[in-house]
């Protein structure tokens, strides 16, 4: 079995652990990024993708609270990566 790394997540008094293949995370790192930065980037990307999909690709009306959460996710995405979700993914509406 491949070497793994366990990442601990904590938020608002709750916690979880995520075990990931170390080699995969190292492959995704840029310029010696810490493993935690890489996993954090992947989490932000996944959340942004999910929010985008729900708001822009679902059937029917989108709840205003959900639309606001998606907008906040996109703002935080741009703050973290220095470019918008559309710029990074080439997917724009």
Backbone atoms as SQL, in Angstrom:
CREATE TABLE atoms (id INTEGER PRIMARY KEY, chain TEXT, resi INTEGER, resn TEXT, atom TEXT, x REAL, y REAL, z REAL);
INSERT INTO atoms VALUES
  (1, 'A', 1, 'UNK', 'N', 0.847, -1.184, 0.000),
  (2, 'A', 1, 'UNK', 'CA', 0.000, 0.000, 0.000),
  (3, 'A', 1, 'UNK', 'C', 0.891, 1.245, 0.000),
  (4, 'A', 2, 'UNK', 'N', 0.423, 2.288, -0.649),
  (5, 'A', 2, 'UNK', 'CA', 1.162, 3.548, -0.749),
  (6, 'A', 2, 'UNK', 'C', 1.225, 4.244, 0.607),
  (7, 'A', 3, 'UNK', 'N', 2.292, 5.035, 0.784),
  (8, 'A', 3, 'UNK', 'CA', 2.422, 5.843, 1.996),
  (9, 'A', 3, 'UNK', 'C', 1.273, 6.844, 2.041),
  (10, 'A', 4, 'UNK', 'N', 0.745, 7.062, 3.235),
  (11, 'A', 4, 'UNK', 'CA', -0.361, 7.999, 3.391),
  (12, 'A', 4, 'UNK', 'C', -0.015, 9.072, 4.412),
  (13, 'A', 5, 'UNK', 'N', -0.755, 10.149, 4.353),
  (14, 'A', 5, 'UNK', 'CA', -0.658, 11.251, 5.303),
  (15, 'A', 5, 'UNK', 'C', -2.052, 11.526, 5.831),
  (16, 'A', 6, 'UNK', 'N', -2.158, 11.758, 7.113),
  (17, 'A', 6, 'UNK', 'CA', -3.449, 12.079, 7.708),
  (18, 'A', 6, 'UNK', 'C', -3.519, 13.576, 7.961),
  (19, 'A', 7, 'UNK', 'N', -4.554, 14.179, 7.436),
  (20, 'A', 7, 'UNK', 'CA', -4.801, 15.608, 7.592),
  (21, 'A', 7, 'UNK', 'C', -5.924, 15.759, 8.609),
  (22, 'A', 8, 'UNK', 'N', -5.725, 16.601, 9.599),
  (23, 'A', 8, 'UNK', 'CA', -6.753, 16.855, 10.601),
  (24, 'A', 8, 'UNK', 'C', -7.500, 18.132, 10.245),
  (25, 'A', 9, 'UNK', 'N', -8.805, 18.054, 10.310),
  (26, 'A', 9, 'UNK', 'CA', -9.668, 19.199, 10.018),
  (27, 'A', 9, 'UNK', 'C', -10.366, 19.610, 11.309),
  (28, 'A', 10, 'UNK', 'N', -10.422, 20.902, 11.572),
  (29, 'A', 10, 'UNK', 'CA', -11.110, 21.414, 12.744),
  (30, 'A', 10, 'UNK', 'C', -11.915, 22.643, 12.361),
  (31, 'A', 11, 'UNK', 'N', -13.135, 22.703, 12.883),
  (32, 'A', 11, 'UNK', 'CA', -13.987, 23.865, 12.642),
  (33, 'A', 11, 'UNK', 'C', -15.068, 23.929, 13.708),
  (34, 'A', 12, 'UNK', 'N', -15.175, 25.055, 14.338),
  (35, 'A', 12, 'UNK', 'CA', -16.242, 25.303, 15.306),
  (36, 'A', 12, 'UNK', 'C', -16.394, 24.185, 16.331),
  (37, 'A', 13, 'UNK', 'N', -15.274, 23.711, 16.857),
  (38, 'A', 13, 'UNK', 'CA', -15.312, 22.697, 17.898),
  (39, 'A', 13, 'UNK', 'C', -15.494, 21.264, 17.409),
  (40, 'A', 14, 'UNK', 'N', -15.619, 21.072, 16.122),
  (41, 'A', 14, 'UNK', 'CA', -15.744, 19.735, 15.553),
  (42, 'A', 14, 'UNK', 'C', -14.455, 19.401, 14.824),
  (43, 'A', 15, 'UNK', 'N', -14.195, 18.104, 14.668),
  (44, 'A', 15, 'UNK', 'CA', -12.974, 17.714, 13.968),
  (45, 'A', 15, 'UNK', 'C', -13.206, 16.435, 13.167),
  (46, 'A', 16, 'UNK', 'N', -12.341, 16.227, 12.214),
  (47, 'A', 16, 'UNK', 'CA', -12.370, 15.032, 11.378),
  (48, 'A', 16, 'UNK', 'C', -10.952, 14.806, 10.890),
  (49, 'A', 17, 'UNK', 'N', -10.705, 13.627, 10.388),
  (50, 'A', 17, 'UNK', 'CA', -9.414, 13.309, 9.806),
  (51, 'A', 17, 'UNK', 'C', -9.628, 12.784, 8.402),
  (52, 'A', 18, 'UNK', 'N', -8.682, 13.114, 7.534),
  (53, 'A', 18, 'UNK', 'CA', -8.722, 12.665, 6.153),
  (54, 'A', 18, 'UNK', 'C', -7.361, 12.060, 5.840),
  (55, 'A', 19, 'UNK', 'N', -7.342, 10.801, 5.440),
  (56, 'A', 19, 'UNK', 'CA', -6.091, 10.150, 5.088),
  (57, 'A', 19, 'UNK', 'C', -5.980, 10.125, 3.574),
  (58, 'A', 20, 'UNK', 'N', -4.856, 10.622, 3.071),
  (59, 'A', 20, 'UNK', 'CA', -4.653, 10.767, 1.628),
  (60, 'A', 20, 'UNK', 'C', -3.314, 10.147, 1.237),
  (61, 'A', 21, 'UNK', 'N', -3.195, 9.695, -0.010),
  (62, 'A', 21, 'UNK', 'CA', -1.900, 9.185, -0.478),
  (63, 'A', 21, 'UNK', 'C', -0.883, 10.329, -0.545),
  (64, 'A', 22, 'UNK', 'N', 0.226, 10.192, 0.154),
  (65, 'A', 22, 'UNK', 'CA', 1.236, 11.242, 0.221),
  (66, 'A', 22, 'UNK', 'C', 1.789, 11.581, -1.154),
  (67, 'A', 23, 'UNK', 'N', 2.084, 10.574, -1.964),
  (68, 'A', 23, 'UNK', 'CA', 2.653, 10.806, -3.292),
  (69, 'A', 23, 'UNK', 'C', 1.717, 11.641, -4.154),
  (70, 'A', 24, 'UNK', 'N', 0.430, 11.377, -4.080),
  (71, 'A', 24, 'UNK', 'CA', -0.542, 12.133, -4.872),
  (72, 'A', 24, 'UNK', 'C', -0.555, 13.600, -4.459),
  (73, 'A', 25, 'UNK', 'N', -0.561, 13.845, -3.170),
  (74, 'A', 25, 'UNK', 'CA', -0.575, 15.230, -2.697),
  (75, 'A', 25, 'UNK', 'C', 0.720, 15.933, -3.084),
  (76, 'A', 26, 'UNK', 'N', 1.845, 15.239, -2.973),
  (77, 'A', 26, 'UNK', 'CA', 3.117, 15.830, -3.382),
  (78, 'A', 26, 'UNK', 'C', 3.122, 16.133, -4.876),
  (79, 'A', 27, 'UNK', 'N', 2.524, 15.276, -5.677),
  (80, 'A', 27, 'UNK', 'CA', 2.434, 15.496, -7.118),
  (81, 'A', 27, 'UNK', 'C', 1.645, 16.762, -7.437),
  (82, 'A', 28, 'UNK', 'N', 0.623, 17.025, -6.649),
  (83, 'A', 28, 'UNK', 'CA', -0.223, 18.200, -6.881),
  (84, 'A', 28, 'UNK', 'C', 0.359, 19.488, -6.302),
  (85, 'A', 29, 'UNK', 'N', 1.421, 19.380, -5.512),
  (86, 'A', 29, 'UNK', 'CA', 1.999, 20.572, -4.896),
  (87, 'A', 29, 'UNK', 'C', 2.800, 21.365, -5.919),
  (88, 'A', 30, 'UNK', 'N', 2.905, 22.652, -5.667),
  (89, 'A', 30, 'UNK', 'CA', 3.685, 23.543, -6.517),
  (90, 'A', 30, 'UNK', 'C', 4.748, 24.218, -5.668),
  (91, 'A', 31, 'UNK', 'N', 5.971, 24.231, -6.154),
  (92, 'A', 31, 'UNK', 'CA', 7.070, 24.937, -5.495),
  (93, 'A', 31, 'UNK', 'C', 7.200, 24.596, -4.011),
  (94, 'A', 32, 'UNK', 'N', 7.115, 23.310, -3.679),
  (95, 'A', 32, 'UNK', 'CA', 7.325, 22.890, -2.301),
  (96, 'A', 32, 'UNK', 'C', 6.226, 23.269, -1.330),
  (97, 'A', 33, 'UNK', 'N', 5.006, 23.433, -1.814),
  (98, 'A', 33, 'UNK', 'CA', 3.886, 23.745, -0.925),
  (99, 'A', 33, 'UNK', 'C', 3.767, 22.679, 0.159),
  (100, 'A', 34, 'UNK', 'N', 3.320, 23.084, 1.320),
  (101, 'A', 34, 'UNK', 'CA', 3.023, 22.138, 2.388),
  (102, 'A', 34, 'UNK', 'C', 1.842, 21.262, 1.987),
  (103, 'A', 35, 'UNK', 'N', 1.829, 20.036, 2.499),
  (104, 'A', 35, 'UNK', 'CA', 0.720, 19.125, 2.202),
  (105, 'A', 35, 'UNK', 'C', -0.622, 19.719, 2.625),
  (106, 'A', 36, 'UNK', 'N', -0.623, 20.442, 3.741),
  (107, 'A', 36, 'UNK', 'CA', -1.879, 21.031, 4.205),
  (108, 'A', 36, 'UNK', 'C', -2.386, 22.102, 3.243),
  (109, 'A', 37, 'UNK', 'N', -1.462, 22.864, 2.641),
  (110, 'A', 37, 'UNK', 'CA', -1.870, 23.875, 1.659),
  (111, 'A', 37, 'UNK', 'C', -2.497, 23.216, 0.432),
  (112, 'A', 38, 'UNK', 'N', -1.899, 22.122, -0.009),
  (113, 'A', 38, 'UNK', 'CA', -2.417, 21.419, -1.187),
  (114, 'A', 38, 'UNK', 'C', -3.815, 20.876, -0.904),
  (115, 'A', 39, 'UNK', 'N', -3.993, 20.237, 0.235),
  (116, 'A', 39, 'UNK', 'CA', -5.306, 19.688, 0.582),
  (117, 'A', 39, 'UNK', 'C', -6.316, 20.821, 0.770),
  (118, 'A', 40, 'UNK', 'N', -5.894, 21.922, 1.359),
  (119, 'A', 40, 'UNK', 'CA', -6.773, 23.083, 1.492),
  (120, 'A', 40, 'UNK', 'C', -7.191, 23.637, 0.141),
  (121, 'A', 41, 'UNK', 'N', -6.234, 23.722, -0.788),
  (122, 'A', 41, 'UNK', 'CA', -6.556, 24.181, -2.144),
  (123, 'A', 41, 'UNK', 'C', -7.566, 23.257, -2.810),
  (124, 'A', 42, 'UNK', 'N', -7.353, 21.956, -2.646),
  (125, 'A', 42, 'UNK', 'CA', -8.266, 20.986, -3.258),
  (126, 'A', 42, 'UNK', 'C', -9.663, 21.077, -2.648),
  (127, 'A', 43, 'UNK', 'N', -9.727, 21.312, -1.344),
  (128, 'A', 43, 'UNK', 'CA', -11.023, 21.479, -0.685),
  (129, 'A', 43, 'UNK', 'C', -11.735, 22.721, -1.209),
  (130, 'A', 44, 'UNK', 'N', -10.999, 23.830, -1.347),
  (131, 'A', 44, 'UNK', 'CA', -11.610, 25.059, -1.861),
  (132, 'A', 44, 'UNK', 'C', -12.100, 24.860, -3.288),
  (133, 'A', 45, 'UNK', 'N', -11.292, 24.209, -4.115),
  (134, 'A', 45, 'UNK', 'CA', -11.686, 23.937, -5.493),
  (135, 'A', 45, 'UNK', 'C', -12.938, 23.066, -5.542),
  (136, 'A', 46, 'UNK', 'N', -12.984, 22.016, -4.735),
  (137, 'A', 46, 'UNK', 'CA', -14.141, 21.127, -4.722),
  (138, 'A', 46, 'UNK', 'C', -15.404, 21.852, -4.260),
  (139, 'A', 47, 'UNK', 'N', -15.291, 22.662, -3.220),
  (140, 'A', 47, 'UNK', 'CA', -16.449, 23.414, -2.743),
  (141, 'A', 47, 'UNK', 'C', -16.935, 24.411, -3.788),
  (142, 'A', 48, 'UNK', 'N', -16.001, 25.083, -4.445),
  (143, 'A', 48, 'UNK', 'CA', -16.384, 26.037, -5.495),
  (144, 'A', 48, 'UNK', 'C', -17.063, 25.321, -6.657),
  (145, 'A', 49, 'UNK', 'N', -16.539, 24.165, -7.049),
  (146, 'A', 49, 'UNK', 'CA', -17.146, 23.393, -8.142),
  (147, 'A', 49, 'UNK', 'C', -18.566, 22.967, -7.784),
  (148, 'A', 50, 'UNK', 'N', -18.751, 22.483, -6.568),
  (149, 'A', 50, 'UNK', 'CA', -20.077, 22.051, -6.136),
  (150, 'A', 50, 'UNK', 'C', -21.049, 23.225, -6.083),
  (151, 'A', 51, 'UNK', 'N', -20.611, 24.334, -5.509),
  (152, 'A', 51, 'UNK', 'CA', -21.473, 25.517, -5.415),
  (153, 'A', 51, 'UNK', 'C', -21.852, 26.011, -6.806),
  (154, 'A', 52, 'UNK', 'N', -20.866, 26.076, -7.697),
  (155, 'A', 52, 'UNK', 'CA', -21.128, 26.516, -9.064),
  (156, 'A', 52, 'UNK', 'C', -22.142, 25.596, -9.746),
  (157, 'A', 53, 'UNK', 'N', -21.931, 24.304, -9.619),
  (158, 'A', 53, 'UNK', 'CA', -22.830, 23.337, -10.251),
  (159, 'A', 53, 'UNK', 'C', -24.258, 23.455, -9.745),
  (160, 'A', 54, 'UNK', 'N', -24.408, 23.598, -8.439),
  (161, 'A', 54, 'UNK', 'CA', -25.744, 23.698, -7.851),
  (162, 'A', 54, 'UNK', 'C', -26.447, 24.968, -8.320),
  (163, 'A', 55, 'UNK', 'N', -25.743, 26.088, -8.302),
  (164, 'A', 55, 'UNK', 'CA', -26.365, 27.370, -8.627),
  (165, 'A', 55, 'UNK', 'C', -26.577, 27.550, -10.131),
  (166, 'A', 56, 'UNK', 'N', -25.619, 27.129, -10.945),
  (167, 'A', 56, 'UNK', 'CA', -25.686, 27.445, -12.369),
  (168, 'A', 56, 'UNK', 'C', -26.106, 26.283, -13.272),
  (169, 'A', 57, 'UNK', 'N', -26.167, 25.079, -12.745),
  (170, 'A', 57, 'UNK', 'CA', -26.481, 23.939, -13.601),
  (171, 'A', 57, 'UNK', 'C', -27.613, 23.075, -13.074),
  (172, 'A', 58, 'UNK', 'N', -28.343, 23.549, -12.079),
  (173, 'A', 58, 'UNK', 'CA', -29.464, 22.775, -11.559),
  (174, 'A', 58, 'UNK', 'C', -30.765, 23.255, -12.199),
  (175, 'A', 59, 'UNK', 'N', -31.754, 22.424, -12.094),
  (176, 'A', 59, 'UNK', 'CA', -33.076, 22.741, -12.641),
  (177, 'A', 59, 'UNK', 'C', -33.826, 23.652, -11.677),
  (178, 'A', 60, 'UNK', 'N', -34.566, 24.605, -12.192),
  (179, 'A', 60, 'UNK', 'CA', -35.421, 25.441, -11.364),
  (180, 'A', 60, 'UNK', 'C', -34.715, 26.603, -10.701),
  (181, 'A', 61, 'UNK', 'N', -35.478, 27.276, -9.853),
  (182, 'A', 61, 'UNK', 'CA', -34.988, 28.449, -9.137),
  (183, 'A', 61, 'UNK', 'C', -34.010, 28.052, -8.046),
  (184, 'A', 62, 'UNK', 'N', -33.052, 28.922, -7.835),
  (185, 'A', 62, 'UNK', 'CA', -32.062, 28.713, -6.781),
  (186, 'A', 62, 'UNK', 'C', -32.406, 29.626, -5.617),
  (187, 'A', 63, 'UNK', 'N', -32.420, 29.060, -4.430),
  (188, 'A', 63, 'UNK', 'CA', -32.682, 29.803, -3.213),
  (189, 'A', 63, 'UNK', 'C', -31.687, 30.959, -3.093),
  (190, 'A', 64, 'UNK', 'N', -32.167, 32.117, -2.674),
  (191, 'A', 64, 'UNK', 'CA', -31.317, 33.304, -2.577),
  (192, 'A', 64, 'UNK', 'C', -30.166, 33.108, -1.588),
  (193, 'A', 65, 'UNK', 'N', -30.408, 32.380, -0.511),
  (194, 'A', 65, 'UNK', 'CA', -29.360, 32.109, 0.471),
  (195, 'A', 65, 'UNK', 'C', -28.264, 31.244, -0.145),
  (196, 'A', 66, 'UNK', 'N', -28.648, 30.271, -0.958),
  (197, 'A', 66, 'UNK', 'CA', -27.678, 29.422, -1.636),
  (198, 'A', 66, 'UNK', 'C', -26.887, 30.219, -2.674),
  (199, 'A', 67, 'UNK', 'N', -27.563, 31.091, -3.403),
  (200, 'A', 67, 'UNK', 'CA', -26.874, 31.938, -4.383),
  (201, 'A', 67, 'UNK', 'C', -25.860, 32.848, -3.687),
  (202, 'A', 68, 'UNK', 'N', -26.214, 33.362, -2.525),
  (203, 'A', 68, 'UNK', 'CA', -25.289, 34.214, -1.770),
  (204, 'A', 68, 'UNK', 'C', -24.089, 33.405, -1.266),
  (205, 'A', 69, 'UNK', 'N', -24.335, 32.160, -0.866),
  (206, 'A', 69, 'UNK', 'CA', -23.242, 31.298, -0.414),
  (207, 'A', 69, 'UNK', 'C', -22.297, 30.987, -1.572),
  (208, 'A', 70, 'UNK', 'N', -22.845, 30.769, -2.762),
  (209, 'A', 70, 'UNK', 'CA', -22.010, 30.508, -3.938),
  (210, 'A', 70, 'UNK', 'C', -21.176, 31.735, -4.270),
  (211, 'A', 71, 'UNK', 'N', -21.762, 32.905, -4.171),
  (212, 'A', 71, 'UNK', 'CA', -21.035, 34.150, -4.439),
  (213, 'A', 71, 'UNK', 'C', -19.896, 34.334, -3.431),
  (214, 'A', 72, 'UNK', 'N', -20.171, 34.036, -2.173),
  (215, 'A', 72, 'UNK', 'CA', -19.131, 34.131, -1.140),
  (216, 'A', 72, 'UNK', 'C', -18.017, 33.125, -1.413),
  (217, 'A', 73, 'UNK', 'N', -18.386, 31.908, -1.830),
  (218, 'A', 73, 'UNK', 'CA', -17.384, 30.889, -2.157),
  (219, 'A', 73, 'UNK', 'C', -16.495, 31.360, -3.299),
  (220, 'A', 74, 'UNK', 'N', -17.085, 32.002, -4.289),
  (221, 'A', 74, 'UNK', 'CA', -16.294, 32.483, -5.426),
  (222, 'A', 74, 'UNK', 'C', -15.361, 33.629, -5.015),
  (223, 'A', 75, 'UNK', 'N', -15.828, 34.483, -4.116),
  (224, 'A', 75, 'UNK', 'CA', -14.972, 35.555, -3.598),
  (225, 'A', 75, 'UNK', 'C', -13.794, 34.976, -2.814),
  (226, 'A', 76, 'UNK', 'N', -14.069, 33.993, -1.973),
  (227, 'A', 76, 'UNK', 'CA', -13.010, 33.352, -1.191),
  (228, 'A', 76, 'UNK', 'C', -12.053, 32.569, -2.086),
  (229, 'A', 77, 'UNK', 'N', -12.593, 31.961, -3.138),
  (230, 'A', 77, 'UNK', 'CA', -11.775, 31.244, -4.116),
  (231, 'A', 77, 'UNK', 'C', -10.775, 32.206, -4.745),
  (232, 'A', 78, 'UNK', 'N', -11.267, 33.349, -5.203),
  (233, 'A', 78, 'UNK', 'CA', -10.402, 34.337, -5.854),
  (234, 'A', 78, 'UNK', 'C', -9.367, 34.893, -4.872),
  (235, 'A', 79, 'UNK', 'N', -9.783, 35.087, -3.625),
  (236, 'A', 79, 'UNK', 'CA', -8.855, 35.565, -2.608),
  (237, 'A', 79, 'UNK', 'C', -7.728, 34.543, -2.382),
  (238, 'A', 80, 'UNK', 'N', -8.072, 33.275, -2.368),
  (239, 'A', 80, 'UNK', 'CA', -7.075, 32.225, -2.111),
  (240, 'A', 80, 'UNK', 'C', -6.133, 32.026, -3.287),
  (241, 'A', 81, 'UNK', 'N', -6.678, 32.013, -4.509),
  (242, 'A', 81, 'UNK', 'CA', -5.886, 31.660, -5.682),
  (243, 'A', 81, 'UNK', 'C', -5.398, 32.843, -6.509),
  (244, 'A', 82, 'UNK', 'N', -5.910, 34.037, -6.246),
  (245, 'A', 82, 'UNK', 'CA', -5.475, 35.206, -6.989),
  (246, 'A', 82, 'UNK', 'C', -6.063, 35.286, -8.390),
  (247, 'A', 83, 'UNK', 'N', -7.046, 34.474, -8.656),
  (248, 'A', 83, 'UNK', 'CA', -7.780, 34.527, -9.925),
  (249, 'A', 83, 'UNK', 'C', -9.175, 33.952, -9.702),
  (250, 'A', 84, 'UNK', 'N', -10.083, 34.321, -10.574),
  (251, 'A', 84, 'UNK', 'CA', -11.462, 33.873, -10.404),
  (252, 'A', 84, 'UNK', 'C', -11.603, 32.401, -10.779),
  (253, 'A', 85, 'UNK', 'N', -12.709, 31.827, -10.352),
  (254, 'A', 85, 'UNK', 'CA', -13.035, 30.441, -10.704),
  (255, 'A', 85, 'UNK', 'C', -13.099, 30.309, -12.225),
  (256, 'A', 86, 'UNK', 'N', -13.726, 31.278, -12.886),
  (257, 'A', 86, 'UNK', 'CA', -13.845, 31.250, -14.346),
  (258, 'A', 86, 'UNK', 'C', -12.469, 31.300, -14.999),
  (259, 'A', 87, 'UNK', 'N', -11.582, 32.150, -14.503),
  (260, 'A', 87, 'UNK', 'CA', -10.245, 32.242, -15.069),
  (261, 'A', 87, 'UNK', 'C', -9.473, 30.940, -14.869),
  (262, 'A', 88, 'UNK', 'N', -9.578, 30.359, -13.693),
  (263, 'A', 88, 'UNK', 'CA', -8.804, 29.155, -13.400),
  (264, 'A', 88, 'UNK', 'C', -9.325, 27.938, -14.156),
  (265, 'A', 89, 'UNK', 'N', -10.618, 27.833, -14.298),
  (266, 'A', 89, 'UNK', 'CA', -11.205, 26.633, -14.913),
  (267, 'A', 89, 'UNK', 'C', -11.555, 26.808, -16.386),
  (268, 'A', 90, 'UNK', 'N', -11.588, 28.058, -16.853),
  (269, 'A', 90, 'UNK', 'CA', -12.008, 28.294, -18.230),
  (270, 'A', 90, 'UNK', 'C', -13.501, 28.117, -18.418),
  (271, 'A', 91, 'UNK', 'N', -14.223, 28.101, -17.319),
  (272, 'A', 91, 'UNK', 'CA', -15.677, 27.880, -17.336),
  (273, 'A', 91, 'UNK', 'C', -16.355, 29.139, -16.828),
  (274, 'A', 92, 'UNK', 'N', -17.032, 29.853, -17.724),
  (275, 'A', 92, 'UNK', 'CA', -17.645, 31.121, -17.369),
  (276, 'A', 92, 'UNK', 'C', -19.075, 31.152, -17.892),
  (277, 'A', 93, 'UNK', 'N', -19.921, 31.871, -17.180),
  (278, 'A', 93, 'UNK', 'CA', -21.318, 32.043, -17.629),
  (279, 'A', 93, 'UNK', 'C', -21.569, 33.495, -17.868);
